Amino acid sequence: MPIFAVHYTYSDATVPGRDEVRPVHRAYLGGLAEQGILLARGPYPDGSGALLIFQADDADAVSKLLAEDPFALAKLIDDTRIVEWLPTDGFPGAGPA
């Protein structure tokens, strides 16, 4: 099944909203992780965004999941980029280089 890297971009203007919604956002993502859909996640240390790694049938499936993210519902994400990713090593399920 394809793997997708999702890059969220945040702005300073959304900090208060993200602080408020973060527990629900993390619970939503945690549920996706429990289902094996979300493989890894975490914010960038400078606060500019986050990286999420999904395993899904296609980018449309990922888009639908992201649309239900509480951060997205609260309009706290300035930009989202979804890119299919082909890990070659160091990641579960990685193929040959």
Secondary structure, DSSP 8 states (H G I E B T S, - for coil): --EEEEEEE--GGGHHHHHHHHHHHHHHHHHHHHTTSEEEEEE-TTSSEEEEEEE-SSHHHHHHHHHTSHHHHTT--SEEEEEEE---SSSTT----
